[in-house]
């Protein structure tokens, strides 16, 4: 039985899909497309890899490498995938995909083969968390072939990559050139990797037939990655190993959090899997092979890609939410919070959220990054957070604000609670609109139900908790000289913030 460990690389902020994707809630956690429209891209990625289990393949615990700030987003979505056991490897900051995969390889090697009483060395199946695949059966078959190729190599020096059958002369992808002659499992040896080409070169690659898109999905043993990284980038290997040895481990339900040493992690050079290792392998002892994947793959790198994979109507439009169209063609219109109408337009991207509207020509959808750069330069919060902000205990929605006041709608999950906290510059009024609230207000602990309210004076220690089995909703009215989210002094917090 071949032991396989799924590795989900769940970093990145998806800035080209702003304003729906933001650094505080990036695209991998969004429901954008796919066979199951109720699942986020992150959930789809896990489901696809777990599905390769069969008579010859045993799929073990999933390893998820994500940012510390996104741990509760990942955890909440994991809980919706019944039967998936995961370990979350939490990066204190992004250092690209090579260190991320190295963390996963160390975690996989730390496991124990209980039958042989030897350190484990599972086959890692690595995928980004933000891609979509239309033909899941074809994907499963291709990935099973990749596993078979790696399993057959007892020297533990083979790396297999999924190469995407190109459908157009794309200039936004790296390419893989394969050699002639397929192996027993449809694999080809890789001759070389090619950077993103210009338009004429991309057309030549498409006509050649031996060039495929680089999917960023790899299959290899944990030991193979560590050995190849140590060979080609010993600086990354050494720095990551040192940060790993200083790790801290804690648990939340069935999931485990692993945190490498924060200070040491910052010293790791930032580099991708491809640049650090994969592109250096052809012609060395580390063989790179490729299995072709023709399954409607898309990395959703821009809004035009979302339009391409969406369900287009007779006019070529893809819509989501409350929309009305007249004489509109080949456009993507996404409404989050209100009615969005379009009249007499073609080839547009229109994305509406509660606090931002973005309109772009489909041909220029990659350039959304320029708007994000301006938001960052102006230090505008719309780059990072939506008006409705997810928190480990639930969410809050800032519905109105003005001089010296802010109004929030807050929902607290059953059994959850906010931190025990205090504010220097604001007072708060809480009105319960649904559920039961347990409120710590200074030395008092009170219970409020629907239509009841309380007042939290400025400087008073307080906490909001939901002791019930249904979601708790309150309206919070803040008043004071400063209403920023950083005016919080926490005394106790079950989420370790």
C-alpha positions in Angstrom: 0.0 0.0 0.0 1.5 3.3 -1.1 1.4 6.1 1.6 0.4 9.5 0.3 0.3 12.8 2.2 -1.6 15.7 0.6 0.2 19.1 0.9 -2.0 22.2 0.3 0.0 25.4 -0.3 -2.4 28.0 1.0 -0.5 31.2 1.0 -0.9 34.2 -1.3 -3.3 37.1 -1.3 -4.8 36.9 -4.8 -4.6 40.6 -5.4 -5.6 40.3 -9.1 -9.1 39.2 -7.9 -9.6 42.4 -5.8 -12.1 43.6 -4.5 -13.5 40.1 -3.8 -10.1 38.7 -2.8 -8.2 40.6 -0.1 -5.2 39.9 2.0 -7.5 39.2 5.0 -9.7 36.9 3.0 -7.8 35.8 -0.1 -9.1 34.0 -3.1 -8.4 30.4 -2.0 -11.1 30.8 0.6 -13.7 32.2 -1.9 -16.4 30.2 -3.7 -15.7 31.2 -7.3 -16.2 28.2 -9.6 -15.9 24.5 -10.0 -18.1 21.4 -10.1 -19.3 22.0 -6.5 -20.3 25.7 -6.3 -20.7 25.4 -2.5 -17.0 24.7 -2.0 -14.2 27.2 -1.8 -11.1 26.7 -4.0 -9.3 25.6 -0.8 -11.9 23.0 -0.1 -12.0 21.8 -3.7 -8.2 21.4 -3.6 -8.3 19.1 -0.6 -11.3 17.1 -1.9 -9.5 16.5 -5.2 -6.4 15.1 -3.6 -8.1 13.0 -1.0 -10.2 11.4 -3.8 -7.1 9.6 -5.3 -7.3 7.0 -2.5 -7.9 3.5 -3.7 -6.9 -0.1 -3.4 -3.2 0.7 -3.9 -3.1 4.2 -2.4 -3.7 5.2 1.2 -4.1 8.9 1.8 -2.9 10.1 5.2 -3.4 13.3 7.2 -3.5 16.5 5.1 -0.7 19.1 5.6 -1.8 22.7 5.0 0.8 25.4 4.8 -0.9 28.8 5.4 -0.3 32.1 7.0 -0.8 32.5 10.8 -3.5 35.1 10.1 -5.5 32.7 8.0 -5.5 29.8 10.4 -9.1 30.2 11.6 -10.4 30.7 8.0 -8.7 27.4 7.1 -10.0 25.7 10.2 -13.6 26.8 9.7 -13.6 25.5 6.1 -11.8 22.3 7.1 -14.6 21.5 9.6 -17.1 21.5 6.7 -15.1 18.7 5.0 -16.2 15.7 7.1 -13.5 13.1 7.7 -10.5 15.2 6.7 -7.8 15.3 9.4 -5.3 18.0 9.0 -2.2 19.6 10.4 -1.8 23.3 9.8 1.8 24.6 9.4 1.6 28.3 10.2 4.0 30.7 8.6 4.5 34.0 10.5 5.1 35.7 7.1 5.3 34.6 3.5 8.6 33.3 2.2 7.3 31.8 -1.1 6.7 28.2 -1.8 10.1 26.5 -1.4 10.2 27.1 2.4 6.5 26.3 2.6 7.1 22.9 1.0 10.1 22.3 3.2 8.0 22.7 6.3 5.6 20.1 5.0 8.5 17.7 4.2 9.9 18.1 7.7 6.5 17.4 9.2 6.0 14.3 7.0 9.4 13.0 7.9 8.7 13.6 11.6 5.9 11.0 11.3 6.5 7.3 12.3 5.9 4.2 10.3 4.3 2.1 13.1 4.6 -1.2 11.3 8.3 -0.9 10.4 9.1 1.3 13.4 11.0 3.5 11.1 10.8 7.2 10.2 8.1 7.7 7.6 8.9 8.9 4.1 5.5 9.3 2.4 4.9 10.5 -1.2 3.9 14.1 -1.0 1.2 15.3 -3.4 1.5 19.1 -3.6 -1.0 21.5 -4.9 -1.7 25.2 -4.6 -5.1 25.9 -2.9 -6.4 28.4 -5.5 -6.8 26.3 -8.7 -9.9 24.8 -10.3 -10.4 21.7 -12.4 -13.5 20.8 -14.4 -12.9 17.1 -15.1 -12.2 15.6 -11.6 -12.0 12.0 -13.0 -9.2 12.9 -15.4 -7.4 14.8 -12.6 -7.6 11.8 -10.3 -6.3 9.4 -12.9 -3.4 11.7 -13.8 -2.4 12.2 -10.1 -2.6 8.4 -9.5 -0.2 7.9 -12.4 2.2 10.5 -10.9 2.1 8.5 -7.6 2.8 5.3 -9.4 5.8 6.8 -11.2 7.3 8.0 -7.9 6.5 4.8 -6.1 8.3 2.7 -8.7 11.6 4.6 -8.2 13.4 2.9 -5.3 16.3 5.4 -5.5 13.9 8.1 -4.2 15.2 10.7 -6.7 12.2 11.2 -9.0 10.0 14.3 -9.1 6.8 14.2 -11.2 5.0 17.4 -12.3 1.6 17.7 -13.8 1.8 19.4 -17.2 -1.3 21.1 -18.5 -2.4 20.5 -22.1 -2.2 24.1 -23.5 -5.4 25.4 -25.1 -4.0 28.8 -26.2 -0.7 30.6 -26.6 -0.7 31.9 -23.1 2.0 34.3 -22.1 1.2 34.2 -18.4 2.4 30.6 -17.7 5.8 28.9 -17.5 6.2 26.0 -19.9 7.6 22.5 -19.7 9.3 20.9 -22.7 9.0 17.1 -22.6 11.1 14.5 -24.5 9.6 11.9 -26.8 8.3 8.6 -25.7 6.0 8.0 -22.8 6.6 5.5 -20.0 4.4 2.8 -18.4 2.2 5.3 -16.7 2.1 7.9 -19.4 5.0 9.9 -18.0 7.6 11.8 -20.1 11.1 12.9 -19.1 11.4 16.7 -18.8 14.0 18.3 -21.1 13.8 21.8 -19.7 11.6 24.5 -18.2 10.9 27.7 -20.0 10.0 31.1 -18.5 6.8 33.0 -19.5 7.2 33.5 -23.2 6.3 36.4 -25.5 3.3 36.0 -27.7 5.2 34.7 -30.8 7.1 32.2 -28.8 4.0 31.0 -27.1 2.4 30.4 -30.5 5.4 28.4 -31.5 5.2 26.3 -28.3 1.5 25.6 -29.0 2.2 24.5 -32.6 5.2 22.3 -31.5 3.1 20.0 -29.3 5.8 19.1 -26.8 5.4 22.2 -24.6 2.9 22.1 -21.7 1.9 24.6 -19.1 3.5 24.3 -15.6 0.7 23.7 -13.2 2.7 24.1 -10.0 1.5 20.6 -8.8 4.2 18.1 -7.9 4.5 14.6 -6.6 7.7 13.4 -4.8 8.9 11.8 -1.6 9.5 14.0 1.4 13.1 12.8 1.4 13.6 13.7 -2.3 12.5 17.3 -1.7 14.8 17.7 1.3 17.8 16.1 -0.5 17.3 18.2 -3.7 16.9 21.4 -1.7 20.0 20.7 0.3 21.8 20.1 -3.0 20.7 23.2 -4.8 19.8 25.7 -2.1 21.5 24.7 1.2 20.8 28.2 2.5 17.1 27.7 2.4 17.4 24.1 3.7 19.5 25.2 6.7 17.5 28.3 7.6 14.2 26.4 7.4 15.5 23.5 9.4 16.6 25.8 12.2 13.2 27.5 12.3 11.5 24.1 12.3 13.6 22.8 15.2 12.3 25.8 17.3 8.7 25.0 16.5 5.7 25.2 18.9 2.7 22.8 18.6 -0.8 23.1 19.8 -4.2 21.7 18.9 -7.8 22.8 18.1 -10.2 19.9 18.0 -9.0 17.3 15.5 -6.6 19.7 13.9 -3.0 20.5 15.0 -1.2 23.9 14.7 2.6 23.8 14.1 4.4 27.1 14.3 8.1 27.4 13.3 10.2 29.9 15.3 9.0 33.4 14.1 12.3 35.2 14.4 14.3 32.4 12.7 11.6 32.0 9.9 12.2 35.7 8.9 15.8 34.8 8.0 14.8 32.2 5.4 15.5 33.4 1.8 12.2 33.8 -0.2 12.1 31.5 -3.2 9.7 29.4 -5.3 9.7 25.6 -5.6 10.5 26.0 -9.3 13.4 28.4 -9.0 14.9 26.8 -5.9 14.9 23.2 -7.1 12.7 22.0 -10.0 14.2 24.0 -12.8 17.7 23.0 -11.7 17.0 19.2 -11.8 17.1 18.2 -15.5 20.4 16.6 -16.2 21.2 15.9 -12.6 20.6 12.8 -10.3 17.1 14.2 -9.6 14.9 13.1 -12.5 12.0 15.2 -13.4 9.1 13.6 -15.2 5.8 14.9 -16.4 2.3 13.5 -16.6 0.0 15.4 -18.9 -3.3 16.7 -17.5 -6.2 17.6 -19.8 -9.0 18.3 -17.3 -10.2 21.9 -17.7 -7.5 23.3 -15.3 -7.3 27.0 -14.5 -5.3 28.9 -11.9 -7.8 31.7 -11.8 -5.0 34.3 -11.9 -7.3 37.1 -13.0 -11.0 38.0 -13.4 -10.9 37.1 -17.1 -10.0 33.5 -16.0 -13.0 33.4 -13.7 -15.2 34.5 -16.7 -13.6 31.7 -18.8 -14.5 28.9 -16.4 -17.9 30.3 -15.4 -21.3 29.2 -16.6 -21.9 31.5 -19.6 -25.4 32.3 -20.8 -26.4 32.7 -24.5 -24.8 36.1 -24.6 -21.5 34.9 -23.1 -22.2 36.6 -19.7 -21.3 35.1 -16.3 -23.3 36.5 -13.4 -23.5 36.0 -9.7 -25.8 37.6 -7.2 -28.6 40.1 -7.9 -28.0 41.3 -11.5 -30.0 42.7 -14.4 -28.6 42.9 -17.9 -29.7 44.4 -21.1 -27.9 44.2 -24.5 -24.8 43.1 -22.6 -22.3 40.5 -23.9 -19.3 38.5 -22.9 -19.1 40.1 -19.4 -18.6 39.0 -15.8 -20.9 40.7 -13.3 -20.7 39.8 -9.7 -23.0 41.4 -7.1 -22.3 40.8 -3.4 -24.7 43.1 -1.6 -27.0 45.0 -3.9 -28.6 45.0 -7.4 -26.0 45.6 -10.2 -27.3 46.4 -13.7 -25.4 46.6 -17.0 -26.8 48.1 -20.2 -25.2 48.0 -23.7 -21.7 46.9 -22.7 -19.4 44.2 -23.8 -16.3 42.4 -22.5 -16.4 44.0 -19.0 -15.6 42.8 -15.5 -17.9 44.4 -12.9 -17.3 43.3 -9.3 -19.4 44.8 -6.5 -18.8 44.4 -2.7 -20.2 46.3 0.3 -17.4 48.8 0.2 -15.9 48.8 -3.3 -16.9 48.5 -7.0 -14.3 47.5 -9.6 -15.0 47.9 -13.4 -12.4 46.7 -15.9 -12.1 45.7 -19.6 -11.7 41.9 -19.6 -8.6 42.2 -21.7 -6.9 44.3 -19.0 -8.1 42.3 -15.9 -4.5 41.5 -15.0 -4.0 45.2 -14.3 -6.2 45.2 -11.2 -2.9 44.8 -9.4 -2.2 48.5 -10.1 -5.3 49.5 -8.2 -4.2 47.3 -5.3 -0.8 49.0 -5.4 -2.5 52.4 -5.1 -4.6 51.2 -2.2 -1.4 50.0 -0.4 0.4 53.3 -1.1 -2.6 55.2 0.4 -2.8 52.7 3.3 -6.5 52.1 2.6 -8.2 49.4 4.5 -10.0 48.2 1.5 -6.9 46.4 0.4 -6.9 44.1 3.4 -10.4 43.7 4.8 -13.9 43.6 3.6 -16.6 45.5 5.4 -17.7 42.2 6.9 -14.7 40.7 8.7 -14.3 37.0 9.6 -13.0 36.3 13.2 -12.4 33.0 14.9 -15.5 33.5 17.0 -17.7 34.6 14.2 -17.8 37.9 12.2 -18.6 41.6 12.4 -20.0 44.0 9.8 -19.3 47.7 10.0 -22.7 49.0 8.8 -22.3 52.7 9.4 -19.9 55.2 10.9 -19.4 59.0 11.2 -17.7 61.5 13.5 -17.2 59.9 16.9 -19.5 56.8 16.3 -19.5 53.5 14.5 -22.3 50.8 14.2 -21.5 47.1 13.9 -23.5 44.0 13.4 -21.8 41.2 15.2 -22.4 37.4 15.1 -20.9 35.0 17.6 -20.9 31.3 16.9 -22.5 28.9 19.4 -20.1 28.2 22.3 -17.7 30.9 21.2 -16.6 34.1 22.9 -14.6 37.3 22.2 -11.5 38.1 24.3 -11.7 39.7 27.7 -10.7 43.2 26.7 -10.8 46.9 27.3 -10.8 50.1 25.1 -9.0 53.3 26.0 -10.9 55.6 23.7 -14.4 54.3 23.2 -17.6 53.2 25.0 -20.0 50.6 23.6 -23.7 49.9 23.6 -24.8 46.3 22.9 -28.3 45.4 21.8 -29.2 41.7 21.4 -31.2 41.0 18.3 -31.0 37.2 18.2 -29.9 34.4 20.6 -28.5 34.6 24.1 -25.6 36.7 25.2 -23.4 36.1 28.3 -21.7 39.5 29.0 -18.9 40.2 31.4 -19.1 43.9 32.3 -16.5 44.8 34.9 -17.2 42.7 38.0 -20.7 41.7 36.7 -21.7 38.7 34.5 -25.2 39.1 33.1 -27.3 37.2 30.6 -29.3 39.1 27.9 -31.8 37.9 25.4 -33.5 39.4 22.4 -34.3 43.2 22.6 -32.3 43.6 25.8 -29.2 45.8 26.0 -26.3 46.9 28.1 -23.7 49.7 28.2 -19.9 49.2 28.4 -18.2 52.4 29.7 -14.9 53.5 28.3 -12.0 51.7 30.1 -14.3 48.9 31.4 -13.1 45.3 31.1 -15.6 43.3 29.2 -16.3 40.1 27.2 -19.1 38.9 24.9 -19.9 35.1 24.8 -22.5 32.9 23.3 -23.5 30.1 25.7 -26.4 28.9 23.5 -26.7 26.5 20.6 -27.8 29.1 18.0 -25.8 32.0 16.6 -25.9 35.1 18.7 -26.4 38.5 16.9 -26.0 41.9 18.5 -25.9 45.5 17.3 -22.9 47.4 18.7 -22.8 51.2 18.8 -19.4 52.6 19.5 -18.8 56.2 20.6 -15.6 58.0 21.4 -12.6 59.9 20.2 -10.9 57.0 18.4 -12.7 53.9 17.0 -9.9 52.0 15.3 -9.6 48.2 15.6 -6.2 48.6 17.3 -7.7 50.1 20.4 -8.0 46.7 22.1 -6.2 45.6 25.2 -6.7 41.8 25.6 -6.4 40.2 29.0 -7.5 36.7 28.1 -8.2 35.1 24.7 -8.9 31.5 23.9 -7.7 32.0 20.4 -4.1 33.0 21.4 -4.2 36.4 19.8 
